[in-house]
């Protein structure tokens, strides 16, 4: 049995095809794959953002509540977030387990945070391929051309200048200079990141398929911003009367005064086009597996690390205080070997990304490693939808905030209780009506459940809190 784990970054559940209720983005390959799969309706990352989620995915051990100290390593990493560290040395990597099972292990990723100095997510793999150049990857230092040519090119992607948005414009320019330098030589559709990632994966699999069973992790950073799909993909989703810039780079924050509604719709169209681009190249990957007769007998797992707020709840970005469904709900599908007549929907049990490693061992009919804290989801192959013991709610942490969700309530809280939002999901499924002030005892009860999940070790201080607000931290982190 070959095993393929596919991770997309920033892929929102509500944008991942008809199976998750999206009818406006064209995703025929996500839709087709779901018909062969167990589809989890209540899947969540156990922690955010990018690297904390991958730590738990690769090890089966929760990163939340961020109890491991940051290693004293020199780094030029600009991200300051709890859990944004290498995998601890005492944790065994997924690839190391699979090597012991006589699998040939291969890792293909454009998620560049994993190959920054001192990161170790590729440890144990027999081969690994880094697809360079996304976002702020230090790949190409400068854009070519005169200053005027460079500024003219950047201007195509900027919000319009207004008195109240100078900081946002500066932020956009900073991000775009790095990204546009990296992709300045791109000429064909095959040079977009999902194409490079999935084509490299197929090349690796073709070389290895006759050498034994393959364990392949494909980790694609798209649809992470900058949302820069081919123009024809953007055109599918943008109002044809819009005449402003193609807004591929958001500024994170909870003050949206810097952007007009039309520019926000452009941003959403860019993201939708990026999702379609990912779907197309995922489809290419599945077609090639079928051509090599590798699809039917393989275990294929599909998940995202988190979503992204694009104006919902007054936020843009991945904001720790705004752990709403658009950010924390993720698509998660498992195609078992021999396929199933699906989709088989699992709604009653809450599941996490760190269940993946235990589930792989379940499909291998092996005991899960002692260190694994996840549950074996292969159980659902032969059993009906039901609540697994201990999985009637979830907790998910990001920085100094945590979200709790069960079938009745959604609760977002600061770990020091300085901030809380409570929603009755039976009456308010979109998390719009905060009832925390009227229900202090219930807030305390749910907070205690979070604290129990954290073994009493909820993180209440972190060096990024020296700033007065999240926006202040964000601007100082990137602009200084």
Phi, psi and omega in degrees: 000121172277151183231127179236122175251120183245121180243126170255144176265134172067026177270111181288139178301317184284004174246004187260064169081175183296330182300331178251022170089010180261119181246002185253343174259134183279106181227064185297332184278324170300317182298316181294317180300321182300331181292342179258010196232160163278124186246120182265124183275337183235069180250142186215150166286142178284342175202161179232164355267235194306301188284320175304319178296319182288328175303312182288329177295316184285339185243340186077010182246130180300137170280317172300135011264037174061048186273350180271130181293150177294130179299148180276073182240143175289138181203151173254020180292127183276349185277128174244103180204138178303138180085356182275066186225168171298163173295128182302147185297336180277357180262131177279137181277152177309314182297325180295320175299316184290328174300320179292339176270012178068025174275146167275125189249133181220143188227122179235123184210142169254005179280090196292340177302333182286342179240028168288162179307133177079358174279156189220029184290343179269002182299133176096340181286142178292327172212150179216147185229121178259120177271113192271153163110002181282150175045248184257020176304131182280076188253307177231123192286330186217149170283146178272150178117173178287164179302320180295317179297319180295313181296322178297321180291316180296324185299335180297339187246012186260150166293158180289143182288128176222165185300326188264010186229026181296320179296319180295319178297317178300319179296313179303312182299319181299312180295316187292325179302316180294310184294313183293331173296318182295326185254014187296336181264005182291131182234329187239164178298330181290351180263358173290156191298314178300325178296313180299317184295309184286329175292319177296320178299315179296319177300317179296315182295319179301320180291327190261347193296336180263007184258353181142185179291141184251135167245115188234123174255122179245114188238099185261124184290331173290150008270048171290147176295156001295136181271096192232062181285167172306149187305321183293335177286319176298319183297336179296333192238358181259142175298128185294346178273352182290133183237007182274193181288159174275102192275089184268345185235110177279160166256128182289143175159178180243013172245107186263015181295341184285350188229141177277166178297323179294320177293324176296320178294326174297317178300317180294323177293321176299316180295317179299318177297324178293321177297316178297321177300317178297318179299316181302315185278335167297318177299319175303315181299314181295318178301317181292323174301317180295320178298328179269009181057039180249353188283305191301319186271004185262152168268121181236123181244135188231124181207159171246158179276328181183178176255217182195132175282130178233060178102342179294143180053031175068029184223152169231129177118200177245088191257123184301330179282352186238059181276060182269171184306324180297341179257320190255342175286131181231149171286142178210117181227144178232117172265113181283162173300143183077358175065175174218164172273091187249197000287144174259107187272132175246111185248333193277335184253141175271135183230162184232167174293328183283004170281348188299312184295317177299323180292320176301315178296327176297316178292337176273003182056040180237154173293138178290151178301149183300327183286343186290127181260353180278174178252161182272109182276355175298342175310324185283351178297318184249007182231155181282166177303129181198165177277121174282141182307130179083003182238046175263004174200169176230156166232140182218125184250146172216121182055238184254025180229155181218145174248141173242140175214135167227193183288347183251318189233148166241134187219122177246130184219147164288142182297338176264009179069012181284348185215132175208146175222133182231137183226135174270103189286345176287338179246345192216069187292343181263008175059053183251335188248099182288124181244021186294320183297327181275354185224058183296325180293320178294319176302318180295320179298315181289323175300319180295326175295318176300313182296326176295316176301328180273007183054034179075014186245036179301131181285125183244351178221144177203151189298335179292345182284001176293345178270157187283337181207168178297318180298321179297315177300315184297313182292319180292323180297319187267336187258354180249000000 
